[in-house]
Amino acid sequence: MKKVLILEDEVSIRSFVVINLKRAGYDVVEAGTGEEALELLKNFTPDLILTDIRMPVMDGFTLVGHIREQFPDMVIAILTSHADFDYADNLCFSENAAMLGVEALRRGAVIVTDTKMAWSGINKKKLAEYGGEAYCFMADEDVAKEAQERGCTRAAICMERGAALGKEVIFAVGNAPTALIRLYELIQEGKVDPALIIGAPVGFVNVVEAKELIMTAGVPYIVPRGRKGGSNIAATICNAMLYYKG
């Protein structure tokens, strides 16, 4: 009997899915939080994990990052009831941007993110098959120290770290508009030539302006215009290019 772990914080939704999976003949174990799921995985190895994205304390992408450390080959499906069809209209691509990203990844390009959440959501095993890696420098102590000394954001320093890698880089920005602004400056200074910029910060302060700015930088971009975006969107775009079969 196939074993499934389902993680969903809303009891009614979780119960509905559990009932239907059991009716279909699956052995189902359920959890209401990411922490509970990780505890269950110490003694239970499922064939499939179904997890929600938006949950308190630990979101789905963070959970996936922890699971991948222990079970790199685990089949994981992300579930969400939060549909948003605005992206069909506001997602903007520079000419041939998606295919340029796919080609860069297949050449072994690395991905630099501005959040641990985006980093966690990227399929690093698939990325490694092409010789690439994913980086997030946000938690590095020297980044925090330098940002404080210079009076700038850690996200801006992270973009500088990515530019200094000396590799072909895709920048996946899902949170900080200051990351996009610093990338624009680095491009104008001739210090970095990104293979692609995924510009998806979310929120209000300077978000729209930073997205519009990066679209004038003269490099390939994928940008959800307006105030929407997020680390999950940035990671999803990265994975879509990694999984592309064409």
N, C-alpha and C positions, 0 to 999 in steps of 0.2 A: 504493500500500500504506500503510495506517494505521501510524503510528509510536507506540510505547509505551515509556515509561521506567518501569521497576519498581525500587523501592527497598525492600530487605528485608535485614536484617542476618543472618538465619538462612539459611545456604546451602541447606539441604535444601528449605525452603519456597520460596525464591527460584527454585531450579532447577525445581521442580515447576510453578510458575506460568509461568516462561519457556517451558518445553517445550510447555505447553498453548496458550499464546498464539501461539507459532510455528506450531503445528499448525493453528491457526485462521486463519493467514495474515497475522499481524501482524509488522511489523519491530520487534524488541525490543532495547532496550539496557538493561543492568542495572547497578545500583550497590549497594554494601553499606553505605555510610554517607551521611549527609546532605552532608558535605563533598564526597564523590566525585560525588554527584548534581549539585551546583551547578557543579562543574568540567565535567561532561559537557554541561550546559545551555549552556555558552559556545559550543559548536559543534554542538549538536543540539537541534532544536526539535520535541518530540513532539506528537502530537495528544491524548495522554492520559498522565497520570502516576499511577501506583499506588504508594502509600507506606505503610509500616508506621507505627505510632504510637510504640511503645516501642523505642527504639534508644539505644545509648550515645552520649555527647557531644552530638549534636543529635537531639532527638525529632522526630516527624513534624509536629507543629503548628508548631514553630519553623521547620522546613524550608518548610512551606507559606507562612509569612510572608515568607521570603526570595524564594520563587518568585513570589509575588504582586507583589512590587516590580518584577520584570523582565517577568513575563507575567501581567498582571491578568486576562486572559480565559482562562487555561489551565484545562482540565478536569482536576481532581484528585480521585482517589478514595482514601479512607483505608481501609486494611486492618488488621485486627488479629485475632489468634487467641485473645485474652484475653477470653473470654465471662464476663459477670458478671450473673446473673439476679436478684441481690438487689435491684437497683434497682426491679424490678417491685413489690416490697413496701415498700421504705423511702423511695421518692421521695414527698414530701408537698407538696401544693398548697393554698394558701389558696383561698378561694372565687373561682372564675373567673380564677385567677392567670395561666394561660397566655394566655387571650384578652386579658386586660388588657395583658399584655406585648406581644402582637401589635399591638394597637391603638396602644399608646404608640410602638412602632417605626414604625408607618405615619404617625404624626404628626410624626416626625422626632426622637424621643427619642435621646439619646446613651447609650453604654454605657461604664461605668468599671470596669476590672478591677484586680485586685491583683497580677497577674503578667503578664510579657511573653508567656509561653506562652499564656495565655488570650486575650490581645490578638491574638497571631499567628493563633490558630485561628478567630477571628471573620471572617466574610466581609464585609470592609469595603466592597467594591464594591456588594454587595447592600444593605448598610446605607446607603450614600451615595445609592442610588436613592430612598430615603425622606427624604433630607436629614439623616441622622444621621452621627455619627462615633464612633469608639472611642478611648478614652483609657486610658493606663497611665502613671502618674507615678512609678513605682518607681525608675526610673533617673535621675530628675532630681537634680542635685547639691544644689539647695536643699531638696529633700525629705529627703535623707540628713542634711544639716546640721541642719535643724530637728528631726528625730527625735533626733539625738544631743544637742542642746541641751535638749530637753524630756524626754529619758529615756523615749521611747516608740518604737513601731515605725514603720518607713516605711509599712507598710500602713495604719496608723491615719491618718497624715498624708495618704495618698493618698485616703482616704475624705473627708477634710476638703476636699481640692482638688476632688473631684467635687461635693461639696455646694455649693461656692462658684462653680460654673460658671454658675449662674443659668438652667439649662435643665432640661427634663424628663429624668430620669436613671434608667437601669436599672443597678444595681450587680451585677456578676458576680464573686463572690468564690470563688476556687478553691484558695486556699492558706492564708491567714492568719486564724485565729479572731479575732485582735485587730482585724481589719478589721470583722468583724460586730459585735464589742463596741462599737467606736467608732461604727458606724452607729446602733446602738441608742441610744447616748447622744445623738447628733446629732438623732435623731428625737424623743427625749424633750425636748430643749432647743428644739425647734421650728425647727431650722436646716436641715432637709431633709425633703422629703416624697417619697420615691422612688416612681417608677411601679411598680417591681418590684425585689425583692432575690432574686438567685440565691445562696443560701448553701451553698456546697459545699466548704468547707475540708476537708482530709484529714489524718489523723494521730491523735495522742493527747492532747497537752496542750491542755486547754480547748476542744477541737473540739466534742464533744457538747454541752457547756454553752453555747457560743456559738451553736450552731444552735438549741437550745431557746429561748435568749433572744430571738433575732431573730424567732422564730415568735410571740412575745407582743408584738411592737412595734406591732401595729395597722396594718401596711402589707402589700400583696400580697407573697407569697413563694413560691419553689420551693426546697425543701430536701431533700437526701438525708439522712435521719436516721441517726445513728450516726457511725462513724469514717470511712466511705467518702466519696469525692468526688474533687476534683482539678480542675486548670485545664482539662483536656480535657473534663470533665463540664460545667463552667461554659460553655465555648465551644460545646459541642454543644447545650446548651439554648438559647443565644442563636441559633444557626444554625437550629435547628428552628423557632423563632418567625419568623425572617426568611424561611424557605422556605415557611411555611404558606400554602396557596392558598385557604383558606376566606374 
